Amino acid sequence: MTTQNELRLLPWSGPEGKPCYLSTDDKGGYMSRLADNIEAQQLGTAALLLEHASDTLDDQDANAEDLRRLTGELTATLRNVLRVATSRGHLLEVSEPPRF
């Protein structure tokens, strides 16, 4: 069975915004694959939003509402990317051999 430090942080939140974790020994199981797919979508969205942000910032006609909306989208996307990075960082810590 999975030990406490091997829990995978999932790319979605539970009730009240609390983190969700997966405990499994099957890295190819349904929930692991679902989490992998959602993480890939979140990272793809971040790449597209980064392009959009660059275009918006270069646009001399962008108004305060455009920038406010962009800031909200960037904040939500950065939160998702940080969760993916945290989750993958924890997975790396578990899978790396000990250093002496």
Backbone bond lengths (Angstrom), bond angles and torsions (degrees), N, CA, C in turn:
res aa  C-N    CA-C-N  psi(-1)  N-CA   C-N-CA  omega(-1)  CA-C   N-CA-C  phi
1 M - - - 1.452 - - 1.529 109.63 -
2 T 1.281 116.66 158.50 1.457 123.47 -178.02 1.521 110.44 -71.82
3 T 1.334 116.01 134.65 1.459 119.61 176.23 1.519 109.39 -83.70
4 Q 1.318 116.73 166.13 1.469 122.64 -175.74 1.527 112.28 -54.63
5 N 1.345 117.69 -41.45 1.460 119.50 -176.22 1.528 112.48 -79.60
6 E 1.334 118.51 -0.02 1.455 121.88 177.91 1.522 112.41 -103.39
7 L 1.316 118.48 6.80 1.456 120.53 178.03 1.519 109.21 -65.53
8 R 1.310 116.16 139.80 1.460 121.27 179.80 1.523 109.15 -97.93
9 L 1.331 115.26 126.03 1.455 120.28 173.75 1.524 107.66 -72.64
10 L 1.307 117.02 122.10 1.459 121.60 -177.92 1.529 110.92 -84.34
11 P 1.331 117.05 155.58 1.466 120.60 -174.86 1.526 114.15 -82.09
12 W 1.302 117.57 25.46 1.455 121.45 174.93 1.518 108.55 -143.42
13 S 1.316 114.96 162.01 1.461 120.95 -179.58 1.515 110.34 -101.28
14 G 1.309 114.30 156.60 1.444 120.90 175.89 1.525 109.91 -93.96
15 P 1.319 115.98 -162.70 1.454 120.22 178.61 1.531 111.46 -55.43
16 E 1.293 115.52 141.21 1.462 122.85 178.42 1.532 112.36 61.25
17 G 1.333 117.67 23.21 1.456 121.40 176.73 1.513 115.02 74.98
18 K 1.323 116.80 12.42 1.468 119.73 -179.60 1.527 110.28 -75.71
19 P 1.349 117.09 148.06 1.467 120.17 -179.23 1.528 111.50 -65.61
20 C 1.331 115.09 150.11 1.463 122.68 174.74 1.519 108.25 -112.26
21 Y 1.315 115.85 142.22 1.461 121.21 -179.46 1.519 109.60 -126.92
22 L 1.326 114.94 152.48 1.456 121.92 177.29 1.517 108.59 -115.22
23 S 1.314 115.41 130.58 1.457 121.43 175.86 1.522 107.26 -114.76
24 T 1.328 116.02 108.38 1.462 120.19 179.22 1.515 110.15 -157.75
25 D 1.299 115.23 152.85 1.456 121.12 173.15 1.526 110.59 -95.46
26 D 1.328 117.10 -7.41 1.469 122.96 -176.01 1.528 110.02 -100.82
27 K 1.335 116.78 93.44 1.461 121.03 -179.05 1.529 111.85 -69.93
28 G 1.326 117.93 -12.03 1.460 121.85 177.55 1.511 112.55 -105.19
29 G 1.334 116.84 10.67 1.457 121.03 -179.20 1.523 112.17 -72.28
30 Y 1.319 115.12 171.27 1.465 121.52 -175.76 1.527 112.06 -55.76
31 M 1.313 118.64 -50.20 1.468 121.06 -176.80 1.529 111.28 -66.98
32 S 1.320 117.41 -36.89 1.467 119.98 177.36 1.525 110.43 -64.73
33 R 1.326 116.65 -44.43 1.472 120.23 178.65 1.525 111.11 -65.16
34 L 1.323 117.15 -39.61 1.465 121.10 177.83 1.528 109.92 -61.21
35 A 1.319 116.55 -46.16 1.470 120.85 178.56 1.529 110.37 -62.32
36 D 1.329 117.76 -42.75 1.466 121.30 177.97 1.527 111.07 -59.28
37 N 1.323 116.77 -44.30 1.472 121.24 -179.76 1.522 111.84 -65.19
38 I 1.308 117.00 -42.27 1.470 119.96 179.23 1.520 110.14 -66.58
39 E 1.328 117.56 -40.87 1.468 120.45 176.95 1.531 110.38 -60.55
40 A 1.323 117.04 -42.30 1.471 120.63 179.14 1.531 110.58 -62.65
41 Q 1.329 117.06 -40.93 1.471 120.71 177.55 1.528 110.41 -64.65
42 Q 1.315 117.07 -42.69 1.466 120.56 -179.84 1.525 110.81 -62.94
43 L 1.321 117.75 -41.25 1.458 120.66 179.14 1.530 111.03 -69.15
44 G 1.331 117.15 -36.95 1.463 120.90 175.72 1.516 111.62 -63.90
45 T 1.320 116.48 -41.66 1.461 121.20 177.03 1.525 110.33 -62.12
46 A 1.314 116.89 -40.35 1.468 120.95 179.28 1.528 110.83 -62.12
47 A 1.329 117.37 -40.78 1.466 120.86 179.46 1.528 110.59 -64.13
48 L 1.327 116.56 -43.74 1.466 120.25 178.51 1.526 111.27 -65.21
49 L 1.314 116.57 -41.92 1.459 120.42 -179.23 1.524 111.19 -66.28
50 L 1.306 117.35 -34.69 1.458 120.58 176.87 1.531 110.87 -61.46
51 E 1.325 116.89 -42.01 1.470 120.70 175.91 1.530 110.16 -62.18
52 H 1.329 115.88 -45.51 1.470 121.01 179.83 1.528 110.69 -61.55
53 A 1.327 116.41 -41.02 1.467 120.56 179.91 1.522 110.49 -62.75
54 S 1.323 116.39 -43.59 1.466 119.72 178.56 1.523 111.08 -60.86
55 D 1.334 116.47 -43.85 1.467 120.69 178.74 1.522 111.26 -62.86
56 T 1.331 116.57 -43.29 1.467 120.63 -178.92 1.524 110.66 -64.52
57 L 1.310 117.27 -43.03 1.465 120.45 -179.77 1.524 112.16 -67.56
58 D 1.325 117.03 -28.72 1.466 121.24 177.03 1.531 112.32 -79.66
59 D 1.333 116.80 -16.73 1.465 121.97 -176.50 1.534 110.10 -79.17
60 Q 1.306 116.35 112.45 1.469 121.53 -179.95 1.534 111.89 -65.48
61 D 1.339 117.40 -21.01 1.459 121.44 -178.98 1.530 113.37 -91.66
62 A 1.328 117.97 0.35 1.464 120.30 178.73 1.525 109.13 -64.26
63 N 1.318 115.80 131.42 1.461 119.72 -178.66 1.533 110.64 -102.93
64 A 1.313 115.39 -179.95 1.464 120.91 -177.02 1.532 111.91 -60.64
65 E 1.324 116.86 -38.28 1.472 119.91 179.36 1.529 110.77 -65.38
66 D 1.331 117.47 -40.67 1.471 121.08 176.65 1.526 110.35 -59.79
67 L 1.313 116.28 -45.00 1.470 120.79 -179.04 1.523 112.00 -69.18
68 R 1.331 117.36 -36.20 1.462 121.50 177.43 1.531 110.16 -64.48
69 R 1.333 116.74 -45.05 1.462 121.38 178.64 1.531 110.32 -63.22
70 L 1.333 116.06 -44.04 1.462 120.50 178.79 1.527 110.88 -60.58
71 T 1.316 116.91 -42.04 1.459 120.91 179.34 1.523 111.06 -61.86
72 G 1.316 117.09 -41.57 1.470 120.53 177.33 1.514 112.18 -63.11
73 E 1.333 116.52 -43.41 1.464 120.56 179.13 1.527 111.05 -65.94
74 L 1.322 116.17 -41.55 1.466 119.90 178.75 1.525 111.49 -64.16
75 T 1.320 116.75 -39.80 1.465 121.11 179.56 1.525 110.92 -62.60
76 A 1.326 116.82 -47.48 1.465 120.68 179.97 1.527 111.01 -63.57
77 T 1.318 116.38 -41.79 1.460 120.48 -179.02 1.515 111.36 -69.46
78 L 1.316 117.59 -40.21 1.464 120.78 177.37 1.524 110.59 -63.03
79 R 1.310 117.38 -37.17 1.469 121.27 177.22 1.537 109.70 -60.72
80 N 1.349 116.56 -43.92 1.467 120.39 178.78 1.522 111.82 -64.79
81 V 1.332 116.81 -43.93 1.466 120.85 -178.72 1.527 110.33 -65.50
82 L 1.314 117.20 -38.69 1.465 120.65 177.65 1.524 110.43 -63.45
83 R 1.326 117.10 -39.28 1.466 120.80 177.95 1.529 110.23 -64.18
84 V 1.332 117.08 -41.84 1.472 120.74 177.85 1.527 109.63 -62.91
85 A 1.327 116.99 -46.04 1.464 120.78 -179.13 1.532 110.61 -62.69
86 T 1.313 116.95 -41.26 1.466 121.04 178.60 1.521 110.32 -63.18
87 S 1.329 115.99 -46.21 1.456 120.54 -179.38 1.523 111.04 -61.81
88 R 1.318 116.70 -47.28 1.465 120.12 -178.46 1.520 110.91 -68.81
89 G 1.312 117.31 -33.02 1.461 120.46 176.10 1.514 111.53 -63.55
90 H 1.333 116.22 -40.70 1.464 120.27 177.73 1.523 110.04 -66.03
91 L 1.320 117.37 -39.30 1.458 120.51 178.83 1.527 110.76 -63.86
92 L 1.344 116.31 -38.83 1.464 119.73 178.39 1.520 111.09 -64.86
93 E 1.344 116.25 -41.34 1.470 120.17 179.67 1.507 111.11 -59.86
94 V 1.333 116.77 -38.34 1.458 121.51 -177.38 1.519 110.25 -73.58
95 S 1.339 117.43 -37.55 1.473 119.72 -172.83 1.524 113.32 -88.32
96 E 1.314 119.16 -15.98 1.462 120.83 -179.52 1.517 110.30 -75.19
97 P 1.346 115.96 139.77 1.461 117.77 175.94 1.519 110.27 -69.34
98 P 1.317 118.34 152.56 1.465 120.14 -179.81 1.520 110.99 -62.58
99 R 1.322 116.37 144.54 1.453 122.01 178.44 1.522 109.17 -99.71
100 F 1.332 115.79 136.91 1.460 120.31 -179.07 1.490 110.84 -113.10
